[in-house]
Amino acid sequence: MKNTARLSVVIGLALAFAALTGLRAAPVPGDNKTAPFDQQQMRGLDEQVQEVKSDVLSISQELSRLEEKLLYPSGTQVAIFIALAKGDQMRLDAVRLQIDGHLVAHHIYTAKELEALRKGGVQRIYVGNVATGDHQLEVLVDGKLEGGADFSRTEHFTFRKEVKPKLVGLTLAGPRSGNTPIALGEW
């Protein structure tokens, strides 16, 4: 139902945009009565087209915000973030998350994403809904160590979801860094 309404709004705006862009008068061969728009009229139409484009983008952003509120009400929302331990040189290849035995996220990292994490960036890997109470989180990390050896580690954690949004942070490190390979924290 919601997708149908969203689609109707987008189609309506696209038709309005198409109508505005199609208002240019084209001369018809042999017809001396039709003259092209002058420059001032063209600028006026261009301004209207830009206004419609701006309105479409604004409506699209608002629909995205409303969709997120409907899909992820703040009372049941849990968000999981990934960060690398400071100074760790492990090459992170992939992370897989399961909550209560259900796969909720799987991400394979690009070189750019890995570089951003090494510079202190944080990735939101999962946002979803869970009921209040205790939940099991399984984290599987695959990567390579500095010498090129494969590294794989799985950890199990328990987290408690209250009636407010829950932010869970996972800090990842290679086994030779002196840090815990997978550390759970609340943000």
WOMOBEL-V696115 format. One record per helix or strand of 3 or more residues. SS is the DSSP state (H for helix, E for strand). FROM is the first residue (numbers start at 1). TO is the last residue. If there is no record, write none. Layout:
BEGIN
SS FROM TO
SS FROM TO
END
This chain:
BEGIN
H 2 21
H 39 71
E 77 84
E 91 99
E 102 108
H 111 118
E 123 129
E 133 144
E 150 161
E 166 172
H 175 177
E 182 186
END
